[in-house]
Amino acid sequence: MEINNEVLLKEIEKAKKGDQAAYKFLLDSFWVEVYSFQLKRTRNEADAEDITIQTFSKAFDKLNSFNSDYVFKTWLITISKNIHIDLLRKKKASIRANTSDTSMEYVHEIMDEAPSMEDILINEQHLAQLLSDIKELKPPYQEVINLRYFQEKSYKEIAAHLDEPMSNIKVKLLRAKKLLAQIIESRKA
């Protein structure tokens, strides 16, 4: 699907201002391309998904640095490639490389405003059916849905619990809600 460049640039500008729907638009529009790129590189679905989540997390954190003279997809793929290279370097490095630099990491807040369509669909479901639908998700997505909606933890608490950057948690939860909404919709059809 080719995206009109003017529409894309408007959505990027909205996302820079914290618009949740714009973040969702960017994630939905480029997820498959970034994931496919990483799947070819890693030949592992879980690794490709983790790197894709990290890619969007980093891209959303650094969105204000995106120069509209460049192609957004190319910018995302470059971020993704660099994350993969960094992960390969870390695997080859000594145990000391396992220490985290997250103390220097600055995470932009993705604003929680009005409930998204996915939130509305999720809240409308009967609990038993919802639990059954959640079980269809991959375990990492089940976990973030459980922590956020059943244990009512904040993004910060989830990040601490899973020992992941908050920006990764936000992207993972956004993706989990989208996948869960698709499962619910497909069952209704």
Buried (B, 14 or more C-beta within 10 A) or exposed (E): EEBEEEEBBEBBEBBBEBBBBBBBBBBEBBBEBBBEBBBEBBEEEEBBBBBBBBBBBBBBBEBEEBEEEEEBBEBBBBBBBEBBEEBEEEEEEEEEEEEEEEEEEEBBEBEEEEEBEBBEBBEEBEEEEBEEBBEBBEEBBBBBBBBBBEEEBEBEBBBEBBEBBBBBBBBBBBBBBBBBBBBBEEEEE
